Amino acid sequence: MTVVLNDVPYYIPPTAVTTLSLASSQLHSATSVAGLVPVTLVTTPSLNFSQSDLEATLSTFASTDDVWSTGFLQAVYIQYTGSLRSSPRYPFKPLIGSFDFNGSDVGTIISSSGNSPVLSQGPYFISSTGSLYQAYRLYSDFAGAFTQPLIPSSNGSYAALPASIPGIQSPAVGVPSRLYYTKTPDQPLAGVRLGIKDIYDIDGVQTSDGSRAYYALYPPKTISALPVQRLIDAGAVIVGKMKTSQFANGEEATADWVDYHSPFNPRGDGYQDPSSSSSGPGAGIASYPWLDLTLGSDTGGSIRGPSQVQGVFGNRPSHGLVELTGVMPLAPQLDTSGFLCRDPVLWAAAAKVLYATLELYHNYPKLLYTLDFPTSADTDSDGLILNFLNKLEGFLSTTASPLNITELWFETKPDVTLPDLDDFLNITYPILISKEQTMLVRDPFYADYAAAHDGRVPFVDPVPLVRWAFGDSFPDSALTDAITNKTIFMDWWSTHVLLNDTGTCSNSLLLYVGGTADDDVNYRNQYSGPPGVPYGFGNSRISPFTEVPDMVVPIGQASYFSNITLHTEYLPVTIDFLAAKGCDGLIFQLIEDLQAAGIVNASQTGQTIYGGEILF
């Protein structure tokens, strides 16, 4: 059921969380909504709970929860949870008279002691017979970030949210009250609202992989992907599946997306490409303050790209840090699971859950390398980058050194007959992703579709088709060669650049420029030529080939003149941090410490990383 309370839409699930023992007269004066009375449930361990205590509790609700509002003050149910609950000698009867809170009258006060189960505080809807229902606030997905808003089912699986609100192409996403949840050591993510990239299986839900045909062909999954289940077990609340470019291949917003419309990047003029393939997770976490965390995947840049252009924290972890059972593959040798997040503290807390072996380090290396950093502040972006580097050098008590990978490879490569890196690794990435995905995804998908549709072939977007055709043009031995070249480069890297260290985990840190307002203006209304093969080697390919962690950190924003608004707008500036393989915890802890020192700040939702109204 969908209702509107104080001009805010809510979804009420069909199943009550419990039934309270009430006299029929206790709610007779309360105003109902669709036959249900909005009620605020408060718990207290004190027999002397007073009006001032209630006012303080309501103030906390108002400041910490976006689902609760004064509309839920039609009735207040106060549950005593102290040690004397079952003693008739100490009845719980709080002396609270009529009063108003923030200009709203507080309605019927109902108190309860006894041995009934302790309930979670927060906003509910209650029937005349005492059936108590949770409240889900409905928000508009105006950025087009979600494929399927979800709601938990009673059996532990998930189902599509059967609710809608007015809006053009804006499905409703329902979020439960934050007051229902309390973080514990076993559930450190309790109540964290989580969006999942739609290549991860979720129990009870179909997976699309960005393809309408794939979604329609296969039934709902019966087991959640391992990374998803870890987050659920830690208390995270899934609010929906989020858009991916098709089969997690890199696609441009207007030119390449066919089956689904690309999400909208909220930054700047509102018409910048959101990058891919974790497009929905990036656009959503940058647009919606009611969304806390999103789970993406990164094979060649699918978390880092959206994080860079939308100015949020994002991590490609060390390869193999979490198993990807139940996740659509692009290339198992490169695929990883990571987060996009605005808050570094939550980012690290989620990482501790997802990566069970994660170890944090508080001693930092003194070797600091930079790749392709500016040498002078010729632009606003360059000035931000150099200023950040100066602060980081001071924090680490070191001086950064520029690193030239091309020269280092030439001087120290394991075999003098090997070509330069651009030639050596030129087709390594496209061979890996095309050969592996055709075997693991395309071929079984085509066979299943043909069996169901009289031999027909399903529609596939241009980008996957081009990449798959590239792989088909090479013999199977090309895959072996690509794996060999990747391994040679990885072994060289781990002995010449980022080495493991017993004291600091990684002997050094390596930084490269992730995104700037100078280079990353990419309007989504521009047409481009046919998609091509992702040849080549660059800074973003280091971590996929060497299996090291690569983490995006927003450091500020710089101006550009928008061809859309004909106005000066702002886009994020980001830096990527790399460390030796397995040293993810070193970077997570460093970013937390940099935040505590005021060098790094949490990102905000909106037109800029500091907030602001999103343009439409």
C-alpha positions as CSV (number, residue, x, y, z in Angstrom):
1,M,0.0,0.0,0.0
2,T,1.2,3.5,-0.8
3,V,0.0,6.5,1.3
4,V,0.9,10.1,1.6
5,L,1.7,11.7,5.0
6,N,2.6,15.4,5.3
7,D,3.0,15.4,1.5
8,V,5.6,12.6,1.7
9,P,4.8,9.3,0.0
10,Y,5.3,6.0,2.0
11,Y,5.1,2.4,1.2
12,I,3.5,0.1,3.8
13,P,4.4,-3.6,3.4
14,P,1.6,-6.1,3.6
15,T,3.0,-8.1,6.5
16,A,2.9,-6.6,10.0
17,V,6.0,-6.8,12.2
18,T,3.9,-7.6,15.2
19,T,0.5,-7.1,16.8
20,L,0.2,-4.9,19.9
21,S,-2.4,-5.4,22.6
22,L,-4.5,-2.2,22.5
23,A,-7.9,-1.2,23.7
24,S,-10.1,-0.1,20.9
25,S,-10.6,3.3,22.5
26,Q,-6.8,4.1,22.6
27,L,-6.7,5.2,19.0
28,H,-10.2,6.5,18.5
29,S,-9.1,10.2,18.5
30,A,-6.1,9.7,16.2
31,T,-6.2,10.7,12.6
32,S,-5.7,7.7,10.2
33,V,-4.3,7.5,6.7
34,A,-5.9,4.8,4.5
35,G,-7.3,3.2,7.7
36,L,-4.0,3.1,9.5
37,V,-2.8,5.5,12.2
38,P,0.8,6.9,11.9
39,V,2.5,6.1,15.2
40,T,5.9,6.8,16.7
41,L,7.4,4.0,18.8
42,V,9.8,4.9,21.6
43,T,11.6,2.6,24.0
44,T,13.1,3.4,27.4
45,P,14.8,1.5,30.2
46,S,13.6,4.1,32.7
47,L,10.5,4.0,34.8
48,N,10.7,7.7,35.2
49,F,10.4,8.6,31.5
50,S,9.2,12.1,31.3
51,Q,7.9,14.6,28.8
52,S,11.4,16.2,28.5
53,D,12.8,12.7,27.8
54,L,10.3,12.2,25.1
55,E,11.0,15.6,23.6
56,A,14.8,14.8,23.5
57,T,14.1,11.5,21.9
58,L,11.9,13.0,19.2
59,S,14.6,15.6,18.5
60,T,17.1,12.8,17.9
61,F,14.6,11.1,15.6
62,A,14.2,14.4,13.6
63,S,17.9,15.0,13.2
64,T,19.0,11.4,12.3
65,D,16.2,9.9,10.3
66,D,14.6,11.0,7.0
67,V,11.7,8.6,7.2
68,W,10.3,9.8,10.6
69,S,8.4,13.1,10.6
70,T,6.0,14.9,12.9
71,G,3.2,13.3,10.9
72,F,3.9,10.1,12.9
73,L,2.9,11.9,16.2
74,Q,-0.8,11.0,15.8
75,A,0.0,8.5,18.5
76,V,3.1,7.7,20.5
77,Y,3.7,4.2,21.8
78,I,6.2,4.1,24.7
79,Q,7.6,0.7,25.5
80,Y,9.4,0.1,28.8
81,T,12.5,-2.1,28.3
82,G,14.0,-2.1,31.8
83,S,14.7,-4.9,34.2
84,L,11.4,-4.6,36.0
85,R,9.2,-5.2,32.9
86,S,7.4,-8.2,34.4
87,S,6.9,-6.8,37.9
88,P,3.4,-5.7,38.7
89,R,4.7,-3.7,41.7
90,Y,6.3,-1.2,39.3
91,P,3.8,-0.3,36.7
92,F,5.1,1.9,33.8
93,K,2.9,4.9,33.5
94,P,4.8,7.9,32.2
95,L,3.3,11.2,33.2
96,I,3.1,13.0,29.9
97,G,0.5,15.6,29.2
98,S,-0.6,17.3,26.0
99,F,2.2,19.2,24.3
100,D,3.4,20.0,20.8
101,F,6.7,19.2,19.1
102,N,8.1,21.5,16.5
103,G,4.6,23.0,16.0
104,S,2.8,19.6,15.8
105,D,0.5,18.3,18.4
106,V,1.6,15.1,20.0
107,G,-1.4,12.8,20.0
108,T,-2.4,9.8,22.0
109,I,0.3,8.5,24.4
110,I,0.2,4.7,24.9
111,S,2.5,3.0,27.3
112,S,3.5,-0.7,27.6
113,S,5.5,-2.8,30.0
114,G,5.0,-6.5,30.2
115,N,7.0,-9.2,28.5
116,S,6.2,-8.5,24.9
117,P,9.2,-8.5,22.5
118,V,11.2,-5.3,22.5
119,L,10.5,-3.5,19.3
120,S,12.7,-1.1,17.3
121,Q,12.0,2.6,17.7
122,G,10.8,4.7,14.9
123,P,7.9,5.5,12.6
124,Y,5.1,2.9,12.0
125,F,1.6,2.6,10.9
126,I,-0.9,0.8,13.2
127,S,-4.3,-0.7,12.5
128,S,-7.3,-0.5,14.9
129,T,-6.6,-4.1,15.9
130,G,-3.0,-3.4,16.8
131,S,-1.2,-4.7,13.7
132,L,2.0,-2.7,13.4
133,Y,3.6,-2.0,10.0
134,Q,7.0,-0.5,9.1
135,A,7.2,2.7,7.0
136,Y,9.3,2.9,3.9
137,R,9.8,6.4,2.5
138,L,9.6,6.6,-1.3
139,Y,12.1,8.6,-3.2
140,S,12.2,9.4,-6.9
141,D,15.0,7.8,-8.9
142,F,15.4,11.0,-11.0
143,A,18.9,10.1,-12.0
144,G,17.8,6.9,-13.6
145,A,20.3,5.0,-11.6
146,F,18.2,1.9,-10.7
147,T,17.0,-1.0,-12.7
148,Q,14.9,-2.6,-9.9
149,P,13.9,-1.0,-6.6
150,L,13.7,-3.9,-4.1
151,I,12.2,-4.7,-0.7
152,P,13.0,-7.6,1.6
153,S,10.6,-10.6,1.7
154,S,9.7,-12.5,4.8
155,N,11.8,-15.5,3.8
156,G,15.0,-13.6,3.6
157,S,14.9,-13.1,-0.2
158,Y,14.1,-9.9,-2.0
159,A,11.3,-8.8,-4.3
160,A,10.5,-5.8,-6.6
161,L,9.0,-2.9,-4.7
162,P,5.3,-2.7,-5.7
163,A,5.1,1.1,-5.4
164,S,5.3,4.2,-7.5
165,I,5.2,7.9,-7.2
166,P,4.4,10.7,-9.7
167,G,7.3,11.5,-12.1
168,I,8.5,11.1,-15.6
169,Q,10.6,7.9,-15.9
170,S,11.3,8.0,-12.2
171,P,10.6,4.8,-10.4
172,A,10.1,4.9,-6.7
173,V,12.8,3.6,-4.3
174,G,11.8,2.7,-0.8
175,V,14.0,3.2,2.2
176,P,13.2,2.0,5.8
177,S,13.7,4.1,8.8
178,R,17.3,4.3,10.1
179,L,15.8,4.1,13.6
180,Y,14.9,0.4,13.1
181,Y,18.6,-0.6,13.2
182,T,21.4,-0.6,15.7
183,K,25.0,-1.4,14.7
184,T,26.7,-4.2,16.6
185,P,30.0,-6.0,16.3
186,D,28.3,-8.7,14.4
187,Q,26.3,-6.2,12.2
188,P,28.6,-3.2,11.7
189,L,26.5,-2.2,8.6
190,A,23.1,-2.4,10.3
191,G,20.7,0.0,8.5
192,V,23.2,1.0,5.8
193,R,21.2,1.6,2.6
194,L,22.9,-0.3,-0.2
195,G,22.5,-0.3,-4.0
196,I,23.8,-3.3,-6.0
197,K,25.1,-3.2,-9.5
198,D,22.9,-5.4,-11.7
199,I,25.5,-8.0,-12.4
200,Y,25.3,-9.5,-8.9
201,D,22.7,-12.2,-8.1
202,I,20.2,-11.4,-5.4
203,D,18.0,-14.1,-4.0
204,G,14.5,-13.8,-5.4
205,V,15.4,-11.3,-8.1
206,Q,16.2,-11.6,-11.8
207,T,19.6,-10.4,-13.0
208,S,19.7,-8.3,-16.2
209,D,23.5,-7.7,-16.8
210,G,22.2,-4.6,-18.6
211,S,20.3,-6.7,-21.2
212,R,16.6,-6.9,-21.7
213,A,16.8,-10.2,-23.4
214,Y,19.0,-11.7,-20.6
215,Y,16.6,-10.4,-17.9
216,A,13.6,-11.9,-19.7
217,L,15.2,-15.3,-20.4
218,Y,16.3,-16.4,-16.9
219,P,14.2,-16.8,-13.7
220,P,14.8,-15.1,-10.4
221,K,18.0,-16.3,-8.6
222,T,17.7,-18.5,-5.5
223,I,21.0,-17.6,-4.0
224,S,22.7,-14.2,-3.5
225,A,26.2,-13.6,-4.8
226,L,28.8,-14.1,-2.1
227,P,29.8,-10.4,-1.9
228,V,26.1,-9.5,-1.6
229,Q,25.4,-12.1,1.1
230,R,28.3,-10.9,3.2
231,L,26.9,-7.4,3.2
232,I,23.4,-8.6,4.0
233,D,24.8,-10.7,6.9
234,A,26.5,-7.5,8.3
235,G,23.1,-5.7,8.4
236,A,23.2,-3.7,5.1
237,V,19.7,-3.1,3.7
238,I,19.5,-3.5,-0.1
239,V,17.2,-0.9,-1.6
240,G,17.6,-1.9,-5.3
241,K,19.6,-3.1,-8.2
242,M,21.4,-0.4,-10.2
243,K,22.2,0.1,-13.9
244,T,25.3,-1.4,-15.6
245,S,26.4,-0.9,-19.1
246,Q,25.6,-4.0,-21.0
247,F,27.5,-7.1,-19.8
248,A,29.8,-4.6,-17.9
249,N,31.5,-3.4,-21.1
250,G,32.5,0.2,-21.3
251,E,29.8,2.3,-23.0
252,E,29.2,6.0,-23.7
253,A,25.9,7.5,-22.6
254,T,24.2,8.5,-25.8
255,A,26.2,6.6,-28.4
256,D,26.2,3.1,-27.0
257,W,23.4,2.5,-24.5
258,V,20.4,0.9,-26.3
259,D,18.5,-1.5,-24.0
260,Y,18.5,0.9,-21.1
261,H,19.0,4.7,-20.8
262,S,22.3,5.7,-19.2
263,P,22.0,7.2,-15.7
264,F,22.6,11.0,-15.3
265,N,25.8,12.3,-13.7
266,P,24.6,15.0,-11.3
267,R,27.8,17.0,-11.4
268,G,28.4,20.2,-13.3
269,D,25.8,20.9,-15.9
270,G,24.0,17.6,-15.3
271,Y,24.8,16.3,-18.8
272,Q,28.2,14.8,-18.3
273,D,28.7,11.1,-19.1
274,P,28.5,9.0,-15.8
275,S,31.3,6.7,-17.1
276,S,30.8,2.9,-16.9
277,S,30.2,0.1,-16.3
278,S,29.2,0.8,-12.7
279,S,27.1,3.7,-14.0
280,G,24.1,3.4,-11.8
281,P,26.1,3.0,-8.6
282,G,28.1,6.1,-9.5
283,A,25.2,8.3,-10.4
284,G,23.1,7.1,-7.5
285,I,25.7,7.7,-4.8
286,A,26.5,11.1,-6.1
287,S,22.8,12.1,-6.4
288,Y,20.9,10.7,-3.4
289,P,21.6,11.6,0.2
290,W,19.3,8.8,1.2
291,L,21.6,6.2,-0.3
292,D,24.7,5.3,1.7
293,L,26.8,2.8,-0.3
294,T,26.8,1.1,-3.6
295,L,28.5,-2.1,-4.7
296,G,30.1,-2.1,-8.1
297,S,32.7,-4.1,-10.0
298,D,35.9,-3.2,-11.7
299,T,37.6,-5.1,-14.5
300,G,39.3,-2.3,-16.4
301,G,38.0,0.8,-14.7
302,S,34.3,0.2,-14.0
303,I,34.4,1.5,-10.4
304,R,37.2,4.0,-10.8
305,G,35.8,5.8,-13.9
306,P,32.3,6.6,-12.3
307,S,34.0,7.5,-9.0
308,Q,36.4,9.9,-10.8
309,V,33.8,11.7,-12.9
310,Q,31.3,12.0,-10.0
311,G,33.8,12.8,-7.3
312,V,33.2,10.0,-4.8
313,F,35.4,7.4,-3.1
314,G,35.8,4.2,-5.0
315,N,38.0,1.2,-4.8
316,R,39.3,-1.5,-7.1
317,P,40.6,-4.0,-4.5
318,S,43.5,-6.4,-4.8
319,H,42.5,-9.1,-7.2
320,G,41.1,-12.2,-5.4
321,L,40.3,-10.4,-2.2
322,V,36.7,-11.7,-2.3
323,E,35.3,-14.5,-4.4
324,L,32.9,-13.5,-7.1
325,T,30.5,-16.5,-7.0
326,G,27.2,-15.3,-8.4
327,V,28.6,-12.3,-10.2
328,M,28.6,-12.0,-14.0
329,P,32.2,-12.4,-15.3
330,L,34.0,-10.2,-17.9
331,A,37.4,-11.7,-17.3
332,P,38.0,-13.7,-14.1
333,Q,41.7,-12.8,-14.3
334,L,40.8,-9.1,-13.9
335,D,37.3,-9.0,-12.3
336,T,37.0,-7.4,-8.8
337,S,34.3,-6.3,-6.4
338,G,34.4,-2.9,-4.7
339,F,32.4,0.1,-3.4
340,L,31.4,3.6,-4.4
341,C,30.8,5.8,-1.4
342,R,30.8,9.4,-0.2
343,D,32.1,8.8,3.4
344,P,35.6,7.4,3.9
345,V,34.7,6.0,7.3
346,L,31.7,4.0,6.0
347,W,33.9,3.0,3.0
348,A,36.4,1.4,5.3
349,A,33.8,-0.2,7.5
350,A,32.2,-1.8,4.5
351,A,35.5,-3.0,3.2
352,K,36.2,-4.8,6.5
353,V,33.0,-6.8,5.9
354,L,33.5,-7.6,2.2
355,Y,37.1,-8.4,2.4
356,A,37.3,-10.8,5.4
357,T,41.1,-10.9,5.5
358,L,41.6,-7.1,5.3
359,E,44.3,-5.9,7.7
360,L,44.7,-2.2,8.5
361,Y,48.1,-0.6,8.8
362,H,49.0,2.6,10.7
363,N,52.6,2.9,9.7
364,Y,53.0,4.4,6.3
365,P,55.8,4.0,3.7
366,K,58.2,6.9,3.1
367,L,58.5,6.2,-0.6
368,L,55.9,8.2,-2.5
369,Y,55.8,8.1,-6.3
370,T,53.7,10.1,-8.8
371,L,52.7,9.3,-12.3
372,D,52.2,12.1,-14.9
373,F,51.6,14.7,-12.2
374,P,51.6,18.4,-13.3
375,T,54.8,20.3,-12.6
376,S,53.2,23.7,-12.3
377,A,49.8,25.1,-11.5
378,D,48.8,26.1,-15.0
379,T,45.1,25.3,-14.4
380,D,42.8,25.2,-11.4
381,S,43.0,21.4,-11.5
382,D,46.8,21.4,-11.5
383,G,46.8,23.8,-8.6
384,L,44.5,21.5,-6.6
385,I,46.7,18.5,-7.4
386,L,49.9,20.1,-6.4
387,N,48.5,21.6,-3.2
388,F,47.1,18.1,-2.2
389,L,50.5,16.5,-2.9
390,N,52.2,19.1,-0.8
391,K,49.9,18.3,2.2
392,L,50.3,14.6,1.7
393,E,54.1,14.9,1.7
394,G,53.9,16.9,4.9
395,F,51.6,14.3,6.5
396,L,53.8,11.4,5.5
397,S,57.0,13.4,6.2
398,T,58.4,12.6,2.8
399,T,59.0,14.0,-0.7
400,A,57.3,12.5,-3.7
401,S,59.4,11.4,-6.7
402,P,58.0,11.2,-10.3
403,L,58.1,7.7,-11.8
404,N,58.5,7.0,-15.4
405,I,57.3,3.5,-15.9
406,T,58.3,3.4,-19.6
407,E,61.9,4.1,-18.8
408,L,62.0,1.8,-15.8
409,W,60.6,-1.1,-17.9
410,F,63.2,-0.4,-20.6
411,E,66.0,-0.5,-18.1
412,T,64.9,-3.4,-16.0
413,K,62.5,-5.6,-18.1
414,P,63.0,-9.3,-17.4
415,D,63.9,-10.1,-21.1
416,V,65.8,-7.6,-23.2
417,T,64.0,-8.8,-26.3
418,L,60.6,-7.7,-24.9
419,P,59.1,-4.7,-26.7
420,D,58.0,-1.4,-24.9
421,L,55.0,-1.6,-22.7
422,D,52.6,-0.1,-25.2
423,D,53.3,-2.8,-27.7
424,F,53.8,-5.6,-25.1
425,L,50.4,-5.1,-23.5
426,N,48.5,-3.5,-26.4
427,I,46.0,-6.3,-26.9
428,T,46.3,-8.0,-23.5
429,Y,43.2,-6.4,-22.1
430,P,40.8,-6.8,-25.1
431,I,41.9,-10.4,-25.6
432,L,41.2,-11.3,-21.9
433,I,37.8,-9.7,-21.7
434,S,36.6,-10.8,-25.1
435,K,37.8,-14.4,-25.0
436,E,36.7,-15.0,-21.5
437,Q,33.3,-13.3,-21.8
438,T,32.4,-15.1,-25.0
439,M,33.0,-18.4,-23.4
440,L,31.5,-17.7,-20.0
441,V,28.6,-15.4,-20.9
442,R,27.8,-15.0,-24.6
443,D,27.9,-18.6,-25.8
444,P,25.7,-20.1,-23.0
445,F,23.4,-17.0,-23.3
446,Y,23.0,-17.4,-27.1
447,A,22.4,-21.2,-26.8
448,D,19.7,-20.7,-24.1
449,Y,18.1,-17.9,-26.1
450,A,18.1,-20.0,-29.3
451,A,16.5,-22.9,-27.5
452,A,13.7,-20.7,-26.1
453,H,13.1,-18.7,-29.3
454,D,13.3,-21.1,-32.3
455,G,17.0,-20.6,-33.0
456,R,16.9,-16.8,-32.8
457,V,19.8,-14.6,-31.7
458,P,19.2,-12.0,-29.0
459,F,19.8,-8.3,-29.4
460,V,23.1,-7.1,-28.0
461,D,24.4,-3.5,-27.8
462,P,27.1,-2.5,-30.2
463,V,30.0,-2.4,-27.7
464,P,29.9,-6.0,-26.6
465,L,29.4,-7.1,-30.2
466,V,32.5,-5.3,-31.3
467,R,34.6,-6.7,-28.5
468,W,33.3,-10.2,-28.8
469,A,34.0,-10.2,-32.6
470,F,37.5,-9.0,-31.9
471,G,38.1,-12.0,-29.6
472,D,36.6,-14.4,-32.2
473,S,39.1,-13.2,-34.8
474,F,42.0,-14.6,-32.7
475,P,42.9,-18.2,-32.0
476,D,42.4,-19.6,-28.5
477,S,46.1,-19.5,-28.0
478,A,45.8,-15.7,-27.9
479,L,44.2,-16.0,-24.5
480,T,47.2,-18.0,-23.2
481,D,49.5,-15.4,-24.6
482,A,47.6,-12.5,-22.9
483,I,47.7,-14.3,-19.6
484,T,51.4,-14.9,-20.0
485,N,52.1,-11.2,-20.8
486,K,49.9,-10.0,-17.8
487,T,51.9,-12.4,-15.5
488,I,55.3,-11.2,-16.8
489,F,54.3,-7.5,-16.2
490,M,52.8,-8.3,-12.7
491,D,55.9,-10.1,-11.6
492,W,58.1,-7.3,-12.8
493,W,55.9,-4.7,-11.1
494,S,56.0,-6.5,-7.7
495,T,59.8,-6.6,-7.7
496,H,60.5,-3.1,-9.1
497,V,57.7,-0.7,-8.2
498,L,55.3,-1.7,-5.4
499,L,57.0,-4.3,-3.1
500,N,55.5,-5.9,-0.1
501,D,57.0,-4.8,3.2
502,T,56.7,-6.4,6.7
503,G,56.4,-3.1,8.5
504,T,54.1,-1.0,6.2
505,C,52.7,-3.8,4.0
506,S,53.7,-1.8,0.9
507,N,57.2,-0.3,0.6
508,S,55.8,2.6,-1.3
509,L,52.6,4.4,-2.5
510,L,51.9,5.4,-6.1
511,L,49.6,8.2,-7.1
512,Y,48.2,9.2,-10.5
513,V,45.7,11.8,-11.5
514,G,42.2,10.3,-11.8
515,G,39.9,13.0,-13.1
516,T,40.2,16.7,-13.7
517,A,37.9,19.4,-15.1
518,D,40.5,20.0,-17.8
519,D,40.4,16.5,-19.4
520,D,37.1,14.9,-18.3
521,V,34.5,17.2,-19.9
522,N,32.4,14.6,-21.7
523,Y,29.0,15.7,-22.8
524,R,26.4,13.0,-23.1
525,N,24.6,14.7,-26.0
526,Q,27.6,14.2,-28.3
527,Y,27.5,11.5,-30.9
528,S,30.6,9.5,-31.6
529,G,31.8,7.0,-34.2
530,P,31.3,3.3,-34.0
531,P,32.7,1.6,-30.8
532,G,36.2,0.3,-31.0
533,V,38.4,-2.2,-29.3
534,P,39.9,-1.1,-26.0
535,Y,43.6,-1.4,-27.0
536,G,46.5,-0.1,-25.2
537,F,48.2,0.5,-21.8
538,G,47.8,3.4,-19.5
539,N,47.8,4.3,-15.8
540,S,44.3,2.8,-15.3
541,R,45.5,-0.5,-16.6
542,I,48.2,-0.9,-14.0
543,S,46.0,-2.3,-11.3
544,P,44.1,-4.8,-13.5
545,F,47.4,-6.2,-14.8
546,T,49.3,-6.2,-11.5
547,E,46.4,-7.1,-9.2
548,V,47.2,-4.2,-6.8
549,P,44.6,-2.0,-5.1
550,D,43.7,1.2,-6.8
551,M,41.5,3.7,-4.9
552,V,39.9,6.9,-6.1
553,V,40.0,9.9,-3.7
554,P,38.2,13.2,-4.5
555,I,40.4,16.2,-3.5
556,G,38.3,19.1,-4.8
557,Q,36.7,20.6,-7.9
558,A,37.7,22.9,-10.7
559,S,35.8,25.1,-13.1
560,Y,34.9,24.6,-16.8
561,F,32.6,26.5,-19.2
562,S,29.6,24.4,-20.0
563,N,28.4,24.2,-23.6
564,I,25.0,23.2,-22.1
565,T,24.3,25.9,-19.6
566,L,26.6,28.5,-21.1
567,H,27.8,29.1,-17.6
568,T,30.9,28.3,-15.5
569,E,30.3,24.9,-13.8
570,Y,32.5,22.7,-11.6
571,L,33.7,19.1,-12.0
572,P,35.5,16.9,-9.5
573,V,39.3,16.5,-9.3
574,T,40.5,13.1,-8.0
575,I,43.7,11.2,-7.3
576,D,44.2,7.5,-7.4
577,F,46.2,5.7,-4.7
578,L,48.0,2.4,-5.4
579,A,49.9,0.1,-3.1
580,A,51.3,-3.4,-3.2
581,K,49.0,-6.3,-3.7
582,G,47.1,-7.2,-0.5
583,C,47.7,-3.7,1.1
584,D,44.2,-2.4,0.6
585,G,44.0,-1.8,4.4
586,L,47.0,0.5,4.2
587,I,45.1,2.9,1.8
588,F,41.8,2.7,3.7
589,Q,43.5,3.6,6.9
590,L,45.5,6.4,5.3
591,I,42.4,8.0,3.8
592,E,40.7,7.9,7.2
593,D,43.7,9.5,8.8
594,L,43.8,12.1,6.0
595,Q,40.2,12.9,6.7
596,A,40.9,13.3,10.4
597,A,43.7,15.7,9.5
598,G,41.4,17.8,7.3
599,I,43.3,16.9,4.1
600,V,40.5,14.7,2.7
601,N,36.8,15.4,3.0
602,A,33.6,13.4,2.5
603,S,31.8,14.1,-0.7
604,Q,28.3,15.5,-0.8
605,T,25.4,14.8,-3.2
606,G,24.4,17.4,-5.7
607,Q,25.7,19.6,-8.5
608,T,29.2,19.7,-6.9
609,I,31.1,17.6,-4.5
610,Y,30.2,20.2,-1.9
611,G,26.4,20.0,-2.6
612,G,24.1,22.3,-4.5
613,E,20.9,21.9,-6.5
614,I,21.2,19.4,-9.3
615,L,20.3,20.8,-12.7
616,F,17.7,19.3,-15.0
